[in-house]
Amino acid sequence: MTGTLDPAVLVLEDGSRFRGNAYGARGRTLGEVVFATGMTGYQETLTDPSYAGQIVVMTAPHIGNTGVNDEDPESSQIWVSGYVVRDPSRIVSNYRAKGSLDDDLTAQGVVGISGIDTRAVTRRIRDAGAMRGGVFSGADATLDPEVQLSLVLEGEQMAGRNLSAEVSTADGYVIPAEGELLGALAVLDLGVKTSTLNYLAARGFEVHVLPQSVTLDEVLAINPVAAFFSNGPGDPGASDQHVELLQGILRHDVPFFGICFGNQLLGRALGFGTYKLPFGHRGINQPVLDRETGRIEVTSHNHGFAVEAEIGDILESTTGFGRVEVSHVNLNDNVVEGLRALDIPAFSVQYHPEAAAGPHDSNYLFDRFRDMVLAHRKDTK
C-alpha cells in the first residue's frame, strides 16, 4: 500500500479533530459522519447507494484484507463520500481479489483516512449523534483548522435532503425472471442493491427497474403484478413525489413490498410521520423481533431515519388504507422495523433481507412477498 504516511485529518462539526494518514484518494470530502458495525462486507458497504452523502467510519479495526473483487459490489460504483478506518491491511489475501481496497478508493476518487482511533470517533458519534464532518488529506490536511471547520459547517445537513435522483438509474431496464414466470414487478430504484434484484428475479418476477422520476401511468403501463420500493439515501420527509406515487399504486390494488427507504415511504403513504435517529442503525448485527412469529432475527441495517408509529395496537391509516400494524421492532431501542397493512396487500421492513455479506435470517421475506402476490391473484380472480 502506497502513500500511507501522507497526513490526513477527520474534522467533526463540533470541532473534534482526529489526525491520521491519507487512505485512498487525496484531497477533501464532506458528508454526514456515521459508523458501521459490520466486521465483514466492506465492499458491499462501500457500493451500497444508501451511503451516498455519508463519511463511513468502520468500527472493525482491520479493513481491506480480502481486497476487492468483481462479485461483491452492490452497484456499479463506490457511493460513500469518505471512508475512515483504523488499520488498513498491508496485503491482500483472497483468491477472488482483483486488487486492493486502497487502489480502488483512489481510482474512484474516494478520500479516506486511516490510522485513527475509530473507537473514539464512534463513541463521539454515539454520544452526540451523527454530524457533519470532513476528511482532509494531503495538501488539504495542512489547511488552517478554522478553515477546515468552516468548510464542514458549510456542508449540507442530511435532514431535508433528497438524494434519490443522484443514485437512481437514468433509464429503466429489465432483469428476466428465473424459473416459472410470476409476472412483471415494478421496482422503483431509489438506490437499489444488486442482490435485491437478484433475489426478486429468483422468485419468478420479471424485474422492471424504473428511475425514481417515473410516473404512475408509466408504472401501470407495464401491467405489474406487484410493486417494490428499494432502499436509498436521504430524508424520507423530502420525498413527497414518491409518497404520492406509492399512494397511487396502492389505490390501484397493486401488492407492495418495501425495504429500508421503501419502508419509510410506505409509512408516510399510510399517514405516519418519520424522524431522524440520533446515530442510526448501520451494520449486520441488529436484533429484530418479528411480532407475528415471535422469532428474533439478526439483521443488516443502513438507515438514519425511521417511521413514527405506535407499537402494539392496531392502527388506522389516516390516508384511507385501512388498518395497519407494526410488524417488526428493533430490540435494542424499540425503533419500528416493519409495517403490515391489514386491509390491502402491502408490507415493508426497515432492514435489509438481501443482506449481502450476511446475515440471512430474513431472506424469507422475499418468499413472503411472492406468497402475498400469489394469494392476491387468487383472491381477485
TACORRA-V410489 format. One record per residue. N is the residue number from 1. D_LAST is the distance of its C-alpha to the last C-alpha in Angstrom with 2 decimals. Layout:
n:N d_last:D_LAST
n:N d_last:D_LAST
//
This chain:
n:1 d_last:62.26
n:2 d_last:64.30
n:3 d_last:65.45
n:4 d_last:64.58
n:5 d_last:67.91
n:6 d_last:67.08
n:7 d_last:66.86
n:8 d_last:63.69
n:9 d_last:62.87
n:10 d_last:59.75
n:11 d_last:60.19
n:12 d_last:58.03
n:13 d_last:57.98
n:14 d_last:59.95
n:15 d_last:62.78
n:16 d_last:62.25
n:17 d_last:63.42
n:18 d_last:62.89
n:19 d_last:65.04
n:20 d_last:64.17
n:21 d_last:63.93
n:22 d_last:61.92
n:23 d_last:58.86
n:24 d_last:56.91
n:25 d_last:57.68
n:26 d_last:60.63
n:27 d_last:60.52
n:28 d_last:58.70
n:29 d_last:55.14
n:30 d_last:53.69
n:31 d_last:50.55
n:32 d_last:49.24
n:33 d_last:50.75
n:34 d_last:48.37
n:35 d_last:48.65
n:36 d_last:46.35
n:37 d_last:46.96
n:38 d_last:45.56
n:39 d_last:48.17
n:40 d_last:46.40
n:41 d_last:44.03
n:42 d_last:46.26
n:43 d_last:45.02
n:44 d_last:41.39
n:45 d_last:42.68
n:46 d_last:44.69
n:47 d_last:41.87
n:48 d_last:39.21
n:49 d_last:38.70
n:50 d_last:38.32
n:51 d_last:42.10
n:52 d_last:42.93
n:53 d_last:45.77
n:54 d_last:46.91
n:55 d_last:49.99
n:56 d_last:48.91
n:57 d_last:51.39
n:58 d_last:50.83
n:59 d_last:51.95
n:60 d_last:52.33
n:61 d_last:55.95
n:62 d_last:55.80
n:63 d_last:53.54
n:64 d_last:53.37
n:65 d_last:54.48
n:66 d_last:51.65
n:67 d_last:51.99
n:68 d_last:49.07
n:69 d_last:46.94
n:70 d_last:44.27
n:71 d_last:41.47
n:72 d_last:41.22
n:73 d_last:40.87
n:74 d_last:37.68
n:75 d_last:38.27
n:76 d_last:40.78
n:77 d_last:43.54
n:78 d_last:45.16
n:79 d_last:44.02
n:80 d_last:46.34
n:81 d_last:49.11
n:82 d_last:51.65
n:83 d_last:52.13
n:84 d_last:54.42
n:85 d_last:55.48
n:86 d_last:58.40
n:87 d_last:59.38
n:88 d_last:58.05
n:89 d_last:58.35
n:90 d_last:61.40
n:91 d_last:59.90
n:92 d_last:56.53
n:93 d_last:55.73
n:94 d_last:52.48
n:95 d_last:51.89
n:96 d_last:48.92
n:97 d_last:50.89
n:98 d_last:51.47
n:99 d_last:53.71
n:100 d_last:54.73
n:101 d_last:52.88
n:102 d_last:55.97
n:103 d_last:55.98
n:104 d_last:52.26
n:105 d_last:52.74
n:106 d_last:55.76
n:107 d_last:54.07
n:108 d_last:51.22
n:109 d_last:53.63
n:110 d_last:52.58
n:111 d_last:55.53
n:112 d_last:55.96
n:113 d_last:58.57
n:114 d_last:59.66
n:115 d_last:62.35
n:116 d_last:61.59
n:117 d_last:60.84
n:118 d_last:57.06
n:119 d_last:57.17
n:120 d_last:59.29
n:121 d_last:56.94
n:122 d_last:53.94
n:123 d_last:55.83
n:124 d_last:56.72
n:125 d_last:53.14
n:126 d_last:51.96
n:127 d_last:54.63
n:128 d_last:54.60
n:129 d_last:51.02
n:130 d_last:49.73
n:131 d_last:52.00
n:132 d_last:52.89
n:133 d_last:55.16
n:134 d_last:56.69
n:135 d_last:57.97
n:136 d_last:61.19
n:137 d_last:62.67
n:138 d_last:65.48
n:139 d_last:67.46
n:140 d_last:65.03
n:141 d_last:65.93
n:142 d_last:69.42
n:143 d_last:68.33
n:144 d_last:69.83
n:145 d_last:67.75
n:146 d_last:67.55
n:147 d_last:66.19
n:148 d_last:63.54
n:149 d_last:62.51
n:150 d_last:62.41
n:151 d_last:60.06
n:152 d_last:57.75
n:153 d_last:57.84
n:154 d_last:56.97
n:155 d_last:53.72
n:156 d_last:50.33
n:157 d_last:48.79
n:158 d_last:45.29
n:159 d_last:44.27
n:160 d_last:42.99
n:161 d_last:42.66
n:162 d_last:39.68
n:163 d_last:39.79
n:164 d_last:36.33
n:165 d_last:37.73
n:166 d_last:40.36
n:167 d_last:38.08
n:168 d_last:34.92
n:169 d_last:34.56
n:170 d_last:35.99
n:171 d_last:33.57
n:172 d_last:30.01
n:173 d_last:29.49
n:174 d_last:26.91
n:175 d_last:27.06
n:176 d_last:25.35
n:177 d_last:22.95
n:178 d_last:24.53
n:179 d_last:23.11
n:180 d_last:19.52
n:181 d_last:17.92
n:182 d_last:15.10
n:183 d_last:15.30
n:184 d_last:17.61
n:185 d_last:18.91
n:186 d_last:20.97
n:187 d_last:24.10
n:188 d_last:26.57
n:189 d_last:29.94
n:190 d_last:32.17
n:191 d_last:34.30
n:192 d_last:31.87
n:193 d_last:33.37
n:194 d_last:33.16
n:195 d_last:32.24
n:196 d_last:29.14
n:197 d_last:27.89
n:198 d_last:28.78
n:199 d_last:26.91
n:200 d_last:23.70
n:201 d_last:24.11
n:202 d_last:24.84
n:203 d_last:21.37
n:204 d_last:19.80
n:205 d_last:19.45
n:206 d_last:21.02
n:207 d_last:23.09
n:208 d_last:23.97
n:209 d_last:26.97
n:210 d_last:27.65
n:211 d_last:30.93
n:212 d_last:31.25
n:213 d_last:31.99
n:214 d_last:28.60
n:215 d_last:27.09
n:216 d_last:23.66
n:217 d_last:23.31
n:218 d_last:24.32
n:219 d_last:21.76
n:220 d_last:18.87
n:221 d_last:20.45
n:222 d_last:19.51
n:223 d_last:15.75
n:224 d_last:15.65
n:225 d_last:12.99
n:226 d_last:15.50
n:227 d_last:19.04
n:228 d_last:22.21
n:229 d_last:25.59
n:230 d_last:28.58
n:231 d_last:31.93
n:232 d_last:34.80
n:233 d_last:38.20
n:234 d_last:39.45
n:235 d_last:38.89
n:236 d_last:35.34
n:237 d_last:37.10
n:238 d_last:38.02
n:239 d_last:34.51
n:240 d_last:33.37
n:241 d_last:31.68
n:242 d_last:29.39
n:243 d_last:28.58
n:244 d_last:27.68
n:245 d_last:25.55
n:246 d_last:23.62
n:247 d_last:23.19
n:248 d_last:21.75
n:249 d_last:19.25
n:250 d_last:18.23
n:251 d_last:18.00
n:252 d_last:15.46
n:253 d_last:13.15
n:254 d_last:13.98
n:255 d_last:14.63
n:256 d_last:18.41
n:257 d_last:21.22
n:258 d_last:24.88
n:259 d_last:28.16
n:260 d_last:31.60
n:261 d_last:31.94
n:262 d_last:28.15
n:263 d_last:28.45
n:264 d_last:31.11
n:265 d_last:29.13
n:266 d_last:26.13
n:267 d_last:28.79
n:268 d_last:30.17
n:269 d_last:26.82
n:270 d_last:26.27
n:271 d_last:29.80
n:272 d_last:31.99
n:273 d_last:35.16
n:274 d_last:36.45
n:275 d_last:39.98
n:276 d_last:42.25
n:277 d_last:43.24
n:278 d_last:46.97
n:279 d_last:46.76
n:280 d_last:43.12
n:281 d_last:41.61
n:282 d_last:42.29
n:283 d_last:42.56
n:284 d_last:40.93
n:285 d_last:42.05
n:286 d_last:40.24
n:287 d_last:39.22
n:288 d_last:35.86
n:289 d_last:34.46
n:290 d_last:30.77
n:291 d_last:30.77
n:292 d_last:27.75
n:293 d_last:29.32
n:294 d_last:32.95
n:295 d_last:33.45
n:296 d_last:35.93
n:297 d_last:35.29
n:298 d_last:37.91
n:299 d_last:36.36
n:300 d_last:37.21
n:301 d_last:37.64
n:302 d_last:38.79
n:303 d_last:38.53
n:304 d_last:41.03
n:305 d_last:38.75
n:306 d_last:36.46
n:307 d_last:34.09
n:308 d_last:35.90
n:309 d_last:33.90
n:310 d_last:35.07
n:311 d_last:34.50
n:312 d_last:33.75
n:313 d_last:32.25
n:314 d_last:28.76
n:315 d_last:29.07
n:316 d_last:27.65
n:317 d_last:26.59
n:318 d_last:29.08
n:319 d_last:26.90
n:320 d_last:24.11
n:321 d_last:21.58
n:322 d_last:22.16
n:323 d_last:23.59
n:324 d_last:24.84
n:325 d_last:26.95
n:326 d_last:29.32
n:327 d_last:28.00
n:328 d_last:30.98
n:329 d_last:34.68
n:330 d_last:37.67
n:331 d_last:40.26
n:332 d_last:43.17
n:333 d_last:42.82
n:334 d_last:39.73
n:335 d_last:38.04
n:336 d_last:34.31
n:337 d_last:32.65
n:338 d_last:28.95
n:339 d_last:26.45
n:340 d_last:23.14
n:341 d_last:21.09
n:342 d_last:19.83
n:343 d_last:17.60
n:344 d_last:15.98
n:345 d_last:15.07
n:346 d_last:18.60
n:347 d_last:21.71
n:348 d_last:24.94
n:349 d_last:28.28
n:350 d_last:31.73
n:351 d_last:33.01
n:352 d_last:32.43
n:353 d_last:30.39
n:354 d_last:31.23
n:355 d_last:34.88
n:356 d_last:36.75
n:357 d_last:40.09
n:358 d_last:38.42
n:359 d_last:37.66
n:360 d_last:34.28
n:361 d_last:33.51
n:362 d_last:30.39
n:363 d_last:28.84
n:364 d_last:26.14
n:365 d_last:24.52
n:366 d_last:23.14
n:367 d_last:21.43
n:368 d_last:20.19
n:369 d_last:18.70
n:370 d_last:16.96
n:371 d_last:15.64
n:372 d_last:14.38
n:373 d_last:12.49
n:374 d_last:10.92
n:375 d_last:10.16
n:376 d_last:8.67
n:377 d_last:6.34
n:378 d_last:5.47
n:379 d_last:5.69
n:380 d_last:3.80
n:381 d_last:0.00
//
